[in-house]
Amino acid sequence: MLDNRKIKIAVIGGGSSYTPEIIEGFIKRYDELPVEELYLVDIEEGKEKLDIVGKLAKRMVKKAGVNINIKLTLDRKEAIKDADFVTTQFRVGLLDARIRDEKIPLKYNCIGQETTGAGGLAKALRTIPVILDICKDIEELSPNAWLINFTNPSGIITEAVHKYTKVKCIGLCNVPILMHMLSAEVLNVDKDDIRMDLIGLNHLVWGRDVIYKGESKIDEVIKHLIVGKGYTAKNIPDINWGKELLESLNMLPCPYHRYYYLTDIMLKEELEMAKREGTRGEIVKKIEKELFELYKNPNLEEKPKQLEDRGGQYYSDAACELISAIYNDKGTIHYVNVQNNGTINCIPNDSVIERTCYVDKEGAHPLNAKPLPSKIKGLLQVINEYEALAVEAGVHGDYGAALQALIIHPLVESSIAKNLLDDIIKENIDYLPQFKHLMK
């Protein structure tokens, strides 16, 4: 039975280029998710983008004829107070920080990527103090609210929230949803008729099975990958996995596994692209500029198709569906980031994993899982420990934890870890209050 109580939602990072998609998601579900107040929140540096995207959001709502009161504000506390749900989609340091996250590792001949390896650590260190500050506001002003986090690196950020706050938090990523959609396309079936058995960590998740009407179809999807057909994200080159790798794995790798399984090829691709077109962050900066020019058009009243070029497709739609599942006690299946609590028996219970979950009004409940085979267990355990160290470094400004996180990460050459970390801290110090003591 659907809940008819009107609700308040706060979107932290409301000036994001993704916001039209989340607006579209709320409009589409208005009958089952009666959002009365939708606060779009940003910081002073994002004020212009907030104004542009906020006006577009209001035009979209007006055209749809739904009674959603959209409010634009730089006052985070006002937005969070008495909210039922808070979503986070912010980037500390904006796209210039992402570009640094990509370029600094490349200088050391390491993978430069915004969510994993050295770039992912840099982003986590900047983001953790901010998310903990947001959680203080939630604890004080709306202690019963759900935090739906899709700020990257989603798994690390969600783990920091679970370990250091009392906030009810579920992490979200578009990669599992993308894998679901691509699998449905491969099988030529309706996306609502399949379910995936997904397990792992954020951006390190494996598909153990694809179920269509009770029947396993994973072999068909793997065969599709073997012949070199597309199964990737906008921001990751569609490099062929190789027949032997896929057959021996006998699971679906997520697009980000290319960084681990095809490291040298991916690094070469990144270095060549950086020289030819710029890093992905530089490309995205150009796309964003074009998007906001489109958003300014007073006649635009819907999410433009060009937003698909930005990457991250399905993020916001998945967030809206997750919110509806909690609000309406649906008991539906979602792929989300939650505390492990024994689901994966070879890593700590307080780790955050990415798993196929049953979602109702109490939150996300990971489905039971068979023990992991050795071929994926070792890599998962190493990245799990890297993430735990990243959380400790981000919360406490612990240089040693940050250094060890880089040393054990497979995408970082251990001999250059210290110089790499020193560059990361130096280039990001304005966003790293927890590391200011190192600059004395």
N, C-alpha and C positions, 0 to 999 in steps of 0.2 A: 504494500500500500504506500503510495507516494505521500511524502511529507509536504503539507501546504504552507508551512511557516516561511515567511519571507526571510531572506538571508543577506548578510553583508560579507563581501569579499574584498580583501586588500591585495593588490598586485604590486609587489616591491620590484622596481625596475620597470615601471609602467611606460616609460618612454622608449622601451625596446622596439625594434623593428618587428618582433614577433607578436606584439600586442594585437594587431588586427586579427590574428588567427585565434587567440583566446577569446576575443570579443565574438567572433563568428561561432565559436564553440558554445558560448553561453546563450547566444541568440537561438541557435539550433535546438538547445535543450531547455528553453525557457519554460515550457509546459511542465517539465518534471523538476526543473531546478530554478525556482522563482527568485532570481537575484534581484533584490530591491536596491541595494547600494553597492556600487562597484568603484572602489577607490584605486586610481592609478597614481602611484607614488614614485618620485624620483628625487635625485639630488640636484643641487644648484647647477652643476655642470651639464646636467641632462634636461634642464628646464625647457630649452627650445624644442628638443625632440619630443618631450612630454606634451607640449602645447600642440605640436603638429599631429602627433598620433592620437592625442586625446580628442581633437576636433574630428578626425576621421572616425574614431570610435563612436562619437555622438551621432555622426551622420549615419553610420551603419545601424545603430539602434533605432534611430528615427525612421529609417527606411523600412526596417523590419516590423515596426509598430509594436515593439515590446516596451514594457514600463521599467526599464533599467536606468536608474539614476547614476550617471557616470560623473565622478568628481575627480578633479585633478589637484594634486597637492604635493608640496615639498615637506609637509609635516607628517612624518612617519607615524608618530604616536596617534595623531588624529585618525589616520587610516586604520591602524591596528586595533584601536579601542573598540571592544565589543564585537570584533570580527568573528565570524564563524569559521572562515578559512583564510589563510594567508598563503599566497604563492610567491616564490622568489625566483626571479629571472634576471639577476643583475650581474654586471661585470666590473669588478673593482679595477680602476685604472683605464677603463674603456678599451677600445680596440688597439690603441697604441701600446698598451701593456701586453695584449695578446701577441702583437707583432714582435715585441721584445722576447716574449716567451718562446717564439719560434726561432728567432735569429741568434740568441745567445747560445743555445746548444749547437746549432749548425756551425758556429764559429769553432767549436771543439770537435767537429765531425761526428756529432751525435744527432739522433732523431730530434727534430724540433717540432713538437706537437702540443696543442694547448691543454690537453687533458691527461696525458700520460708521459712518463719519463720526466726529464728535467723541467720541461715547460709546464707539465701538469703540477709538479711540486710548487713551482713559482706561483701558479694561479691559486693553489690551495693555501699557501702561506698568506697571500693577500686577502683571501676570501674568509678564512676562518674567524679572524677578529670581528669582521662585519656581521657574519651570520650569528655569532654569539651575542653581539650587541642587539641585533633584531630579536633574538630569542628572549633577552631580558625584558624587552618591551612586551612581547607576547605573554610571558609569565606574569607580568604586572597588570596588563591592560585587557587581556583576553585569554586567561589560563586554560579555557576549554577549547580553544581554537585548534584546528589542524593546520600544520605547516606542510605544504606541498612544495618540495624543493626541486627545481630543475636548473639551479645554478651549478655549473660544472666546477671541478670534477665532482659529480653528483654523489658518488659513493662515499668519498672522503668527507665531503661537507655534511652529508646525512649522518655519518659516523660521529663526527665532532658534536653534532646536535644531540645525538643519543647519549654520548658519553658524558657531556658536560652541561646539559640542561634538562629540564623537566618537560620540555615541549613535546607534544605528540607530532611526530614527523614521519613522512613517507617521502622517499626520493624517487625521482622519475627521470627517465632517459628515453630519447626517441629511438635508440638503436634496437631494443627488443621489438618495439612496434614496427619498425622498418623491416626487421627480419620476418615478422608475422605477415606483413603486407606482401613482401617479395615472395615468400613461400606460397601464399595464396595465388599470386600471379603465375608462378611456375606451374602450379597444379591446375590453373585455370578454374578455380572455384571461388565462391563467395568468401570474403575474409571472415564473416561471422560463423562460417561452418568449420573453421579449423581452430585448433588449440596447440600451442607449442609447449614442450617441456624444456624450459630454459633454466639454466643454473650457472652460477659463477659470481663474478664481481662486475661492477659498473665498467663498461668498455672492455671487459674480459669475460664475456658470457658465452656459453656454448648452448646450442640447440641439440638436446639429446633425442628429441622426437618431434615429429609433426603429425598430429592426429586429425584425420578427416572422417567425421561421422563414425568414430570409434575404431578406425583403421589406421595403422601406421603408414605414413607416406614419406618418411625421411629419405629412403633410398632413392626415390624419384627426384627429390630436391638436390641430393648430393650428386646424382648423375648430371643434373643441369649445371651445377658448379664445375664439374670435371670438364665439360666441353667448353668451358670458358665464357659462359653467359653472365650477364651483369647480376651482381648480388652485393651491392656496396652502397655507401652513403655519398652524398654530394661532395663532401670534403676529403674523401679518401679515394685515391686512384684505383681503378678497377683492374688490378694486376692479377693474372691467373694464378690460382693457388698451387696447381700441380696435381696430377692424378694420384701419385703415390701418397702425398700428404693427406689428401682428402679421404682416400680409401683406408689408410691406416688410422686416421682420426675417427672415421665413421660417425662423426657428429658435424653439426653445422657451426663453423667458426663465425664469430661476428666480424664485421668489416675491420674493426680495430686490431684483430688478431694478425693482420698483415704486418703490423709493426714488430710483432714477436716472431712470426713464422717466416717472414720475408724481409728481415731487417736491412740487409745490405741493398736490396733492390729498392726498398722504400726510401732509404737514405739517399741513394743516388737520384731517385725521382725528385725528392725534396730539394736537393742542392741544385738540380737542373732547373726546376720550376722557379726557385728563388732568383736565379739569374735571369730567366726568361720572362717571367710574369710577376715575380714577387712572391712572398710567402702567402699562404692561404689567408692570413690575417689582412695582408695588404689588398688581396683580391676582394675579401669581404667588405673592407672599408669602402671600396669603390661601389660595390653592390648596394651597401647601405645608403651611400650618398644618393644614388639613383632612386632607391626606394622612397626616401624621404622627399625627394622632389615630386614623385608620384603622389605621395600622401598629402602634399600641399594642395593638390587639385581639389577645389571646392565641389566639383561634380563627382568626385570619386566617393562611392557609398558602399563599397564592398572590399574584401581582401583582394589585392591584385595578384594575378597569377605569377608575376615576377618574384613574389616572396619565396617561391619554391627554389629559386637560385641561391638563396641565402643559406640553404642547408638546414638541418634541424627539423625537417618536416615531421609532422604528427606530434611534436612536443605538446603544444597547447591543447590540441583536440584530446589527447590522452589525459591531460590534466583535468579538463572539464568532465570527461567520462569518469575519472577516478573520484572527483569531488561528488558527482552525482551518485556513484556507487555507495559512498559513505553516507551521504545525506539521506538517501532513500533506502538504505539498508538492503541493497540489491542482492548481495551474495554472488557477485560475478567475478570472472577471472581477469586478472591484470598482471602485467610484468613490471615489478617495482623493486625499489631498494629498501630493505627492511633489516632489522637485527636478525642475526643468524639463529640464535637460541636453539642450537643443536641440529639445525636443518642439514648443514654440512659438517660432518663429524670430525673433520681433520683441521678445523680452524676454531678460534675462540668464539664463545657464545655472543660476546658483545661486538663482534665484527659486523659490519653491514654488508649484506650480500644482495645480489640481483637474482630474483627467483619468480617463477610463476606462483601467483598468490590468489587466494580467495579473499574478496574484499566485501565487508559489511559495515554496519555502523560502528563497530568496535575497531575498525582499521583493517590492515592487511595481514593475512595469515599465510605464511609460506607453506606450500604443499610438501608433504614428506618426500624425501629423496633417497635413492639408493646411494651407497658409498661411491665416491668418485674414483675412476680408474687412474692408474699411475700416470698415464700419458697426459692428463690435464692437472692432476693433483699437485705435482711439484711446482708448476708455474703459478697456479692459483695461490699456493701457500706463500711463495716468495712475494708476490704482489700484495697479498693480504698483509704481510709484515711491513712492507714498504708503506702501505696506507696507514697502518697503525703508527709508524714512526712519523709520517707526515702530519697526522693529527697532533701528536705530542709536540712536534716542532712548531706547528701553527698556533697552538694554544699557549705554550709556555715560552716561545722564543728560544727554544733549545737548539743551539747550533749543532751540537753533537748528534742529536736525533735527525736533524735535516741532512747532515753529512752521511750518516749511516743509511738513511733512506736512499740517497743517490748511489752510494756504494753498492747496495744490494740489488738495485734496479737493473734488470737485464739490458735495458736500452742505454745505459750509461757506462762508459769505460771507467773502471774504478780509479785508475791512476790520475784522471783529470777531474774527479769529483769535487775536490776541495776548491780548485780554481773556478770551476763552473758554479759552485754554490756561492763563492765570494762575489762573482759577477752578478748572480741573481739578486743577492741581498743589496749590493751597491746600487744596481739599476732600479730596484723596487723600494728603496728604503722609505720613500715618502708614504708608502702604503703598508709598511711593516712596523707598526709601533712596538710590537713585541721584540723586535731585533734592534731597536734604537741604541740599546746599551753597548752593542758591538761597535758602534761608530765613534765612541769616545776615544 
